[in-house]
Amino acid sequence: MAAHYKKTFIYLCINSVKYKNSFYILRNCFEFICAIY
């Protein structure tokens, strides 16, 4: 189950790069992924 969430958040993080205000979102995703590990 954790692997599914990791893939989902990584996917969202990659897609968030398309937006100008993505840095905050990307940082939060990165912190969330680190928390899972």
C-alpha positions in Angstrom: 0.0 0.0 0.0 2.8 2.4 0.8 4.3 1.7 -2.6 1.1 2.8 -4.3 1.1 6.1 -2.3 4.8 6.7 -3.2 4.0 6.2 -6.9 1.0 8.5 -6.7 2.9 11.3 -4.9 5.9 11.0 -7.2 3.5 11.3 -10.2 1.8 14.4 -8.7 5.2 16.0 -7.9 6.4 15.5 -11.4 3.2 16.9 -12.9 3.3 19.9 -10.4 6.5 21.1 -12.2 4.2 22.4 -15.0 2.8 25.1 -12.7 4.6 28.3 -11.7 3.8 27.9 -8.0 4.8 24.3 -8.0 7.9 24.7 -5.7 5.8 24.8 -2.6 3.8 21.8 -3.7 6.9 19.9 -4.8 8.6 20.6 -1.5 5.6 19.2 0.4 5.5 16.1 -1.8 9.2 15.6 -1.3 8.8 15.8 2.5 5.8 13.4 2.4 7.8 10.9 0.3 10.7 11.2 2.8 8.3 10.6 5.6 7.1 7.3 4.0 10.7 6.1 3.6 
